[in-house]
Amino acid sequence: MAEKELRMSLQPADEARTIVITGGNSGLGYGCATALVSSLEGPWHVIVASRDAGRAQEAVDKLATITHAGNTVEAMSLDLASLDSVRAFAAELTGRMASGTVPPLQALVCNAGVQAGTRHTQTADGFESTFGVNHLGHFLLVNELLPVLRAPARVVVVASGVHDPAQKAGVPVPAWNNAPALAHGELGPDAASDNAFVAGQRRYSTSKLANIYFTYALARRLPEGVTANAYDPGMILGTGLQRSAPAPLRFVAKHVLPHAKPLVRRFVTDKLYTTEESGAALAWLATAPELADTTGAYFHQRQAIRSSHDSYDVARADQLWEDSLVLTARPS
């Protein structure tokens, strides 16, 4: 049903266009890529950007078997835990677009993310991994690709309902701090009594709040015809998001929870979806003509909703933007 709705909502394109999906080799990103290549009438060129070249190519090989006539798909290497890798990816893609070997960039889907476990891990640049990958890596990627995001174009940032205390999503609520502190694993005062596991979960919800601040700040800075929106995919079981969590939790997330959906809906959240459902909605956000003028919005599936009260703090979002420019060594 989702694929049929996607096909009906879009018009055939006269010119080839490119969509980049970070983390497009698995989980939600793969669901999005599947909806794009199989349901959109081309020509569309989908780039699966992933740090694991082997898994990305395996995903592309599978996608190629269901790709709609006229569409193409390829894998490119991108490690959001390394700012050098982000710059190299953006430079390669920009160069290929300039040479005409890759179609113009229509959409950038910032989907990849990590949810750290009890260990305090760092990126290649020395940042706390959750904030470094989920926010700083995508912040730099978008800014590096802004010159080739010419109207009509859009950025979609995958956030999460866990950023909102009102949703009671079963994850510790954000404990905001300034970006330099968050980049080094220092949460705000509300996390003062957290144990290692709770702190890891709270870093994730805090990074998702950062994603929304970034989206809103980006929307205020984009030229006319280029949009930015945030997306809450709901809870998707078995995606591998908790690959850095302790082994028992990884086992439960991968092998137990996917078979206990009625219990999850009753005791955790009723916003429970398959990768196909949430992936199709994400593809819709990246391509639907009816969203051409929609920017600075927050979506749950295909419905625009309010994000958390704190997420509309413009001063905090602008400060995050300025601090992120410094942390990623971008000119202001």
C-alpha positions as CSV (number, residue, x, y, z in Angstrom):
1,M,0.0,0.0,0.0
2,A,2.8,2.5,0.9
3,E,4.6,1.9,-2.4
4,K,1.4,2.4,-4.4
5,E,0.7,5.6,-2.5
6,L,4.2,6.8,-3.2
7,R,3.9,6.1,-6.9
8,M,0.6,7.9,-7.2
9,S,1.8,11.0,-5.3
10,L,4.6,11.7,-7.7
11,Q,4.9,12.9,-11.3
12,P,7.5,11.5,-13.7
13,A,10.7,13.6,-13.9
14,D,12.0,15.0,-17.2
15,E,15.5,15.2,-16.0
16,A,17.6,12.8,-13.9
17,R,18.0,13.7,-10.3
18,T,20.1,12.4,-7.4
19,I,19.1,11.5,-3.9
20,V,21.7,10.7,-1.2
21,I,20.7,8.5,1.7
22,T,23.1,8.3,4.6
23,G,23.0,4.8,6.2
24,G,21.0,3.6,3.2
25,N,22.3,0.1,3.4
26,S,20.1,-1.1,6.3
27,G,17.1,-0.4,8.5
28,L,15.1,2.8,7.8
29,G,17.6,4.0,5.2
30,Y,17.3,0.8,3.2
31,G,13.5,1.0,3.5
32,C,13.7,4.5,2.1
33,A,16.0,3.4,-0.8
34,T,13.7,0.5,-1.6
35,A,10.6,2.8,-1.9
36,L,12.6,5.2,-4.1
37,V,14.1,2.9,-6.6
38,S,11.1,0.6,-6.9
39,S,8.2,3.0,-6.8
40,L,9.4,6.3,-8.4
41,E,9.1,6.8,-12.1
42,G,12.6,7.8,-13.2
43,P,15.1,8.9,-14.0
44,W,16.3,9.0,-10.3
45,H,19.8,8.2,-9.2
46,V,19.9,6.9,-5.6
47,I,23.2,7.0,-3.7
48,V,23.5,4.7,-0.7
49,A,26.1,6.4,1.5
50,S,27.6,4.1,4.1
51,R,30.8,3.6,6.1
52,D,30.8,-0.1,5.4
53,A,31.6,-0.5,1.7
54,G,30.8,-4.2,1.6
55,R,27.4,-4.0,3.2
56,A,26.6,-0.9,1.1
57,Q,27.4,-2.8,-2.1
58,E,25.3,-5.8,-1.0
59,A,22.4,-3.5,-0.4
60,V,22.9,-1.9,-3.9
61,D,23.0,-5.3,-5.5
62,K,19.6,-6.2,-3.9
63,L,18.1,-2.8,-4.8
64,A,19.2,-3.3,-8.4
65,T,16.9,-6.3,-8.7
66,I,13.8,-4.2,-7.9
67,T,14.8,-0.9,-9.5
68,H,12.1,0.7,-11.6
69,A,13.1,1.2,-15.3
70,G,15.1,4.4,-15.7
71,N,16.3,4.6,-12.1
72,T,19.8,3.8,-11.0
73,V,21.5,3.1,-7.6
74,E,25.1,3.0,-6.4
75,A,27.1,2.9,-3.2
76,M,29.5,5.5,-2.0
77,S,31.8,5.5,1.0
78,L,30.9,7.9,3.9
79,D,31.9,7.6,7.5
80,L,30.0,10.3,9.5
81,A,32.4,9.6,12.5
82,S,35.2,11.2,10.5
83,L,35.0,14.8,9.3
84,D,37.7,14.1,6.8
85,S,35.5,11.3,5.3
86,V,32.6,13.7,5.1
87,R,34.6,16.3,3.3
88,A,36.0,13.6,0.9
89,F,32.5,12.3,0.1
90,A,31.2,15.8,-0.5
91,A,34.2,16.7,-2.7
92,E,33.9,13.6,-4.8
93,L,30.1,14.0,-5.2
94,T,30.5,17.7,-6.1
95,G,33.2,16.9,-8.6
96,R,31.1,14.2,-10.3
97,M,28.2,16.5,-10.6
98,A,30.3,19.2,-12.1
99,S,31.6,16.7,-14.7
100,G,28.0,15.5,-15.5
101,T,28.6,11.9,-14.5
102,V,26.1,12.2,-11.6
103,P,22.8,14.1,-12.0
104,P,22.0,17.2,-10.0
105,L,21.3,16.7,-6.3
106,Q,17.6,16.8,-5.6
107,A,17.5,15.6,-2.0
108,L,19.8,14.7,0.9
109,V,18.3,12.3,3.5
110,C,20.3,12.5,6.8
111,N,19.3,9.1,8.2
112,A,22.4,7.4,9.6
113,G,22.7,7.4,13.4
114,V,24.2,5.6,16.4
115,Q,22.8,4.9,19.8
116,A,25.8,4.4,22.1
117,G,25.8,1.9,24.9
118,T,27.5,2.1,28.3
119,R,30.9,2.8,26.9
120,H,31.9,6.4,26.1
121,T,33.2,6.1,22.5
122,Q,34.7,8.8,20.3
123,T,34.8,9.7,16.7
124,A,38.0,10.0,14.7
125,D,38.0,13.7,15.6
126,G,37.7,13.1,19.4
127,F,34.0,13.9,19.7
128,E,31.5,11.8,21.7
129,S,30.2,9.3,19.1
130,T,26.4,9.9,19.5
131,F,26.6,13.7,19.1
132,G,29.5,13.4,16.7
133,V,27.7,11.1,14.2
134,N,24.1,12.0,14.7
135,H,24.6,15.8,14.6
136,L,28.1,17.0,13.7
137,G,28.7,14.6,10.8
138,H,25.4,15.5,9.2
139,F,25.8,19.2,10.0
140,L,29.1,19.2,8.0
141,L,27.7,17.0,5.2
142,V,24.8,19.3,4.6
143,N,26.9,22.5,4.7
144,E,29.5,20.9,2.3
145,L,26.8,20.0,-0.2
146,L,24.7,23.3,0.0
147,P,26.4,24.7,-3.1
148,V,25.0,21.8,-5.2
149,L,21.6,21.8,-3.5
150,R,20.0,24.1,-6.1
151,A,16.3,24.7,-6.1
152,P,14.1,22.8,-6.2
153,A,15.8,20.6,-3.6
154,R,15.3,19.5,-0.1
155,V,17.0,18.2,3.1
156,V,15.3,15.6,5.3
157,V,16.7,15.0,8.8
158,V,15.7,11.8,10.6
159,A,15.0,12.8,14.2
160,S,12.9,10.9,16.8
161,G,10.0,11.3,19.2
162,V,12.4,10.5,22.0
163,H,13.5,14.2,21.9
164,D,10.1,15.1,23.4
165,P,9.4,14.5,27.1
166,A,5.7,14.8,26.4
167,Q,5.7,11.6,24.3
168,K,7.0,9.5,27.2
169,A,8.9,7.3,24.7
170,G,10.6,5.1,27.3
171,V,14.0,6.7,26.8
172,P,15.6,9.2,29.2
173,V,14.6,12.7,28.1
174,P,17.3,15.1,26.7
175,A,19.7,16.9,29.0
176,W,20.7,19.8,26.9
177,N,24.1,21.4,27.2
178,N,26.1,23.7,24.9
179,A,27.6,22.0,21.8
180,P,31.2,22.0,22.9
181,A,30.2,20.2,26.1
182,L,27.9,17.7,24.3
183,A,30.7,17.1,21.8
184,H,32.8,15.8,24.6
185,G,30.1,13.7,26.3
186,E,29.0,16.3,28.9
187,L,25.3,16.3,29.3
188,G,23.3,19.0,31.1
189,P,22.5,19.1,34.9
190,D,19.5,16.8,34.5
191,A,21.9,13.9,33.8
192,A,24.0,14.4,36.9
193,S,22.8,11.2,38.6
194,D,22.8,9.0,35.5
195,N,24.6,5.7,35.5
196,A,26.5,4.8,32.3
197,F,23.6,3.0,30.6
198,V,21.1,5.8,31.3
199,A,23.6,8.4,30.2
200,G,24.1,6.6,26.9
201,Q,20.4,6.6,26.3
202,R,20.1,10.2,27.2
203,R,22.9,11.2,24.8
204,Y,20.8,9.7,22.1
205,S,17.6,11.6,22.9
206,T,19.7,14.8,23.3
207,S,21.3,14.2,19.8
208,K,17.8,13.9,18.4
209,L,16.9,17.3,19.9
210,A,20.0,18.6,18.2
211,N,18.8,17.2,14.9
212,I,15.6,19.2,15.2
213,Y,17.4,22.4,16.2
214,F,19.7,21.9,13.2
215,T,16.7,21.4,10.9
216,Y,14.9,24.5,12.0
217,A,18.1,26.6,11.9
218,L,18.9,25.3,8.4
219,A,15.4,26.1,7.1
220,R,15.9,29.7,8.2
221,R,19.2,29.9,6.2
222,L,18.3,28.1,2.9
223,P,17.6,30.0,-0.3
224,E,14.2,30.0,-1.8
225,G,13.2,26.7,-3.3
226,V,15.4,24.6,-1.0
227,T,13.6,23.1,2.0
228,A,14.5,21.3,5.3
229,N,12.2,19.2,7.4
230,A,12.7,16.8,10.3
231,Y,11.1,13.3,10.5
232,D,10.1,11.0,13.3
233,P,9.9,7.5,12.0
234,G,8.4,6.1,15.2
235,M,9.8,3.0,16.7
236,I,11.2,0.4,14.3
237,L,12.3,-2.9,15.7
238,G,15.4,-4.8,14.6
239,T,17.1,-2.0,12.7
240,G,20.6,-2.4,14.3
241,L,20.5,1.1,15.8
242,Q,21.7,-0.3,19.1
243,R,24.8,-2.0,17.6
244,S,27.0,-0.3,20.2
245,A,24.8,-1.3,23.2
246,P,25.8,-4.1,25.6
247,A,25.5,-7.6,24.2
248,P,22.4,-8.5,26.2
249,L,20.5,-5.4,25.0
250,R,21.6,-6.0,21.4
251,F,20.2,-9.6,21.7
252,V,16.9,-8.4,23.0
253,A,16.6,-5.6,20.4
254,K,17.4,-7.9,17.5
255,H,15.8,-11.2,18.5
256,V,13.2,-10.6,21.2
257,L,11.4,-7.3,20.6
258,P,10.6,-7.9,16.9
259,H,8.5,-10.9,18.1
260,A,6.8,-9.0,20.9
261,K,5.2,-6.2,19.0
262,P,1.8,-6.4,20.9
263,L,3.7,-6.0,24.2
264,V,5.8,-3.1,22.9
265,R,2.6,-1.3,21.6
266,R,0.9,-1.8,25.0
267,F,3.7,-0.9,27.4
268,V,6.1,1.3,25.4
269,T,4.6,3.0,22.4
270,D,1.8,2.6,19.8
271,K,4.0,4.3,17.2
272,L,5.4,1.1,16.0
273,Y,6.1,0.6,12.3
274,T,8.0,-1.6,9.9
275,T,11.0,-0.4,7.9
276,E,8.9,-0.5,4.8
277,E,6.2,1.7,6.3
278,S,8.6,4.3,7.7
279,G,10.9,4.1,4.8
280,A,8.1,4.8,2.3
281,A,7.1,7.9,4.4
282,L,10.7,9.1,4.4
283,A,10.9,8.7,0.6
284,W,7.7,10.7,0.4
285,L,9.2,13.5,2.4
286,A,12.2,13.6,0.1
287,T,10.3,13.7,-3.2
288,A,6.6,14.5,-2.9
289,P,5.7,17.5,-5.1
290,E,3.0,18.6,-2.7
291,L,5.8,19.4,-0.1
292,A,7.7,21.7,-2.5
293,D,7.0,24.7,-0.3
294,T,7.0,23.0,3.1
295,T,10.0,23.9,5.2
296,G,11.0,24.0,8.9
297,A,8.4,21.4,9.8
298,Y,8.4,18.2,11.8
299,F,6.7,15.1,10.5
300,H,5.6,11.9,12.1
301,Q,5.1,9.5,9.2
302,R,3.2,11.7,6.7
303,Q,1.7,14.1,9.1
304,A,3.2,17.5,10.1
305,I,3.0,17.7,14.0
306,R,4.5,19.9,16.7
307,S,7.9,18.9,18.0
308,S,8.8,19.4,21.7
309,H,8.3,22.8,23.5
310,D,12.1,23.2,23.9
311,S,12.8,22.5,20.2
312,Y,11.4,25.9,19.2
313,D,14.1,27.8,21.2
314,V,15.5,29.8,18.3
315,A,18.4,31.2,20.4
316,R,19.5,27.8,21.4
317,A,19.3,26.5,17.8
318,D,21.3,29.4,16.5
319,Q,23.9,29.0,19.1
320,L,24.1,25.3,18.2
321,W,24.6,26.3,14.6
322,E,27.5,28.7,15.4
323,D,29.2,26.3,17.8
324,S,28.9,23.5,15.2
325,L,30.6,25.7,12.6
326,V,33.5,26.0,15.0
327,L,33.6,22.3,15.9
328,T,33.6,21.3,12.3
329,A,36.0,24.1,11.3
330,R,33.5,25.6,8.9
331,P,33.8,29.3,8.1
332,S,31.0,31.4,9.6
